[in-house]
């Protein structure tokens, strides 16, 4: 029992690891702050493309979404960071993470936005257009607000997934939280820093998960 | 008002003119050459069995459906054809839908102000004043801050009428405005439509409310198989229909 406490819940080691892990948390949050808005915008663009009347735009959008949903994000990230240099394209760890997660997140956001857009009855568009609103005005003021509201729990779930996904950035030595915790673990031969990082993820994401449940109940009622 | 015959009115004098309108869905013809002229302040009621093309005809009148051929004029201005500023024209053509189609994420007031603010570019205060006036005219000024979910079907449809009226259109299209309502809520909506007519609005109404047609319409048009079979003032239309198909339809409706 004591050995388990020593190995996983060593307060002393956690305290020592804390500054580095918190610095890693800062990087995790920075990645999220860049990648989530970018992915959401990219996803919205791809979703609009996938419901476009223009066949070329529609097919391109669907191909994009299919490709990056099928490609494992770890494979994508390693390819961008370690594969592209063979073509002379050398990206910093942060740029590689941003690009890889942008492509991956856009594809997932696109599917959610697409479902949201399709959930808005066509009568809404007809009503708006009958008052002289343009297609763009109709999208901004009528269709999109309802689409987002209808898929809000799924959008937030995707945000949770992305926060967890950022730990993949450790494979390209970007100093986010898992990378920091792993570093301390290897220096101390003790798993407590990993438990610490896990605890911080839990504290960070649990409120968001409660919020999602709240929205899901509200939509169901 | 004098009786308006099939040929009365030209595209230049009628408020709404349809000329030789054809429309097919795939190979199935829905409209087989519709000619219809609605005069200023006239309420024209369109009756017909389902599948007769009456809703499609109505939806062509603001080009929610594109006619295959033929022409439509609003106050002498061509609505169909290339180079028409459709969004501009649609401001002059109000439409009320069977399923209300209120924006569920906005209040009643927000539903009415949206086009005023985004299409007419009115400042918020002015748009809200206009919208409140429109809501008052349908008897719902006390419901301005309610969302559609908090309103009855009849109230929702009256908000939808206010939304269309607020743009001060020259003609209003009603696509089965009471078909989705519980029977006890139909009366309120019909009362509002009667008031809209009394204000001098030009109205083209697709509906099954025969009693209302008899009381309020200036003219009744009967459609079947994508064509206008017969039309006339309601007294004559209901008392002495000329065509066999009209008689058969009316007797079915009366049960």
Interface residues (C-beta under 8 A of the other chain):
Chain A: X121 X123 X124 X126 X127 X128 X129 X130 X131 X132 X133 X134 X137 X141 X142 X145 X146 X149
Chain B: X62 X64 X87 X88 X89 X90 X91 X93 X94 X95 X97 X99 X101 X102 X103 X104 X105 X114 X115 X118 X119 X160 X163 X164 X167
